[in-house]
Amino acid sequence: MNNIILILARKNSKRLKNKNLKKVKNNKKLIDYTLEIAKQIKNINDIITSTDNKKLIRHINKNYKSIKILERPNYLSRDNTTSYASAKHAINWYEKNIAKINNIILLQPTSPFRNLRNINRKFKIFCNGDDLSLVSVSPIKFNKKTLNKNNLIINKNYFINGNFYFIKKKSLFKNKSFVNNHTKFTICNNFQESIDIDTIKDWINFKKII
């Protein structure tokens, strides 16, 4: 059974320029939060970062030797490129060159705070269970003033926070999405785990926390 972590880190961003490489403190970049925790997740064969950002490629090559980098082509680096399209490209490359994949964890670079113990426990259960897709959600009360069209509201109480996505490859390819009719949801009750940095306001609020 091969399990991978996939990190999709496109260069351009409409609302917060170069957000993945924004400096936080002590020369630490925003994406470092995700790269560092990815290396600690158990039952993983490989970590792949798909990006068109040459500065990010140099940063990973220098600081994270064990993480594989896939340079993303221009046609998959546009504003309308879906996560599925980028993920499919990375998965096809991996399976052609390295090994077949069973389970995938998608980690967004814009979610800096994660509960490692919780992710390890739930991913182990996911790998050994029958669920096809599992996604983290947060109570709407955490972010009810800042929810936008990119947030998927599950019901009046919860929204998908982007903290982590677990999915079996066969489900991703069949449904062409990380969230589908078979997706189960797991609740993050810590406010920090709901943070998704996508705008200048998000960045300012994040800087106040750290």
N, C-alpha and C positions, 0 to 999 in steps of 0.2 A: 504493500500500500504506500503510494507516494503522496505526500501532502506538501503543498507549497504555500508560502505567503506571497501575495502580490501587492505591490505598492505602485499605484499609478500617479505619476508626478509630471504633469504637463507644464511646460515652461510658461506660457502666456496665461494671464488671468485678467479678466475684465475689471473686477472690482478692487482687487488688492494685488498690485504689481509685484511679481517675483516672490510671492508669499512663501513658497516652500523653502527658499533660502534666506528669508528674513532673519536677521540676527536677533537673538533673544537676550542672552547675557553670557559673558565669558566666551564670546565668539561661538556660542552654541546656536545652531540654526533651528528653525521650526521643524524641519523634517527629521532632525536628529532625535527628537522625542519618539518618533515612530520607528526609526531604524534601530534605536537602542532597545526598545521593548521587543521588536520583532526577533532580535537575536536571542531573546530569553524565552520565547514561546517554545514549549516542548512538542515532541512528535512531529517535527517539521524537517523535511529533507532539504529544502532550498528556499531562499528568499530572493525574489526577483523584483527589481525596480525597472519599470518601463517609463522612459522619459525622452524628451527631445531637447533637454536642457544640458548643454555641454559643461556648464559650470557645475551643475549637480553631478554629472558623471565624474568630473575630476574630484569633487568632494568625496564621493563614495569610494572611488578608487584609492584615495589617499587614506581614508579613515575606516573603511569597512571592507576589508579585503575578501571576506567570505560571501559578500552579497553580490549576486549576479546582476549585471546591468544589460538591459536590452534597449538599444537606441531606437526610439520610435520614429517611423517615417512621417513625413509632413502631412500626408493624407489622414493620419490618425492623431493629428495635433491641432485640430481646428476646434472652434467654439462649440460646434454641434456634434462633435465626436462623442459617442456614448462610452460609458465605462465597459459595457459588454464588448464593443468593437475592439477597444484597446486590450481588454483581458483576453479575448479570443486570439488576437495576434500574438500575445505573450505565451499563451498556453500552447498554441500550435508550434511556435518556435521551440519551446521546451521539450515537447513530446517528440519533435523531429530530431532534436540534437542530444537529448539527455535521457528522458524516461517518461513513461505514461503517468498521468496524474489522476488521483482519486478525489482528494478533497482540497479546497482552496479557502484560504483566509484572505479577504480583502481588507487592507488597512489604509485609511485615508491620511495623508500627511497633515491635513488640517485639523485632526483630532489629537491634540498633544497629551491628554490625560487618559490613561487606561489602567484598569485593574488587572495586573498580570495573573494573579492567583485565580481570579474569576475566569479569565480567558482560557487558561490552561485546563481548569476543571471542566468547563463547558465544551471545549474543543475535544477533549478526550471522550466525553459522553457522546458528542456529535459523531465522531469517527466510528464509534462502536454501535451507534443506533441507526434508526430507519429514517430520521428526518433528512429531507433533501436540502433544506435551506433554513438558516437561523440568523436573525438580525437583531442587533441591539436597539432598544428604544428607551426614551426618557419621558417622564411626566411632562405634559405640556406646561404645567405651572412654572417649570424652570425657565422656559424661553417664550412664553406666550406673547411677549411684546416684540420679539425679533424673528418669529417664524416667517418664512417667505415661501415663494412658489417652489423652491428647491427642496423644502422639507416635506416629506410624505407623512401626512397625518393618518394614523392608524384608526383612531376613533377620537372621541372628544377628550380623552384623557392622555394619549400617548402619541409621540412622533418619532420617526426614525432619526437617530442622532448621528449616524455615520461612524460610530466608534469602532465597530467591527461587523463584518459579514462573513458567515460560514456558508459554504455551498458545495455540493457535490458537482463535479465537472459535468456529468450527464444532465443534471438539472439546469445548469447554466446554459449549456449549448441548446437544450430543448426549448427553454423559455426565453432565451436571449436577454436575460435580466438577472440581477442578483436578488431581486424581490419579485415573487410571483404568487400564484394562488396556493402554493404548497408551503410558503414561508411561515415559520414559527418565529415568535418574538420573545426576547428575553429582556427584562427590565434592568436598567442601570439607575439606581436610586441616589447616586452621588452626583451632585450638580456639575462638578468639573468634567465628568465623563460625557456630559451633554454638549460640551463646548465644541463648536465647529467653526474654525476661523476662515471666513470667506470675504469679509468686508473690513474697511478701516475701523469701523466701530467695534467689530469683533476683536481686532488686534489690540485696540486700546484697552478693552475690558480684560483681555488675556494678560496684558502687561501689568495690570493692576493686581492680578492674582499671584503671579510668580514672585 
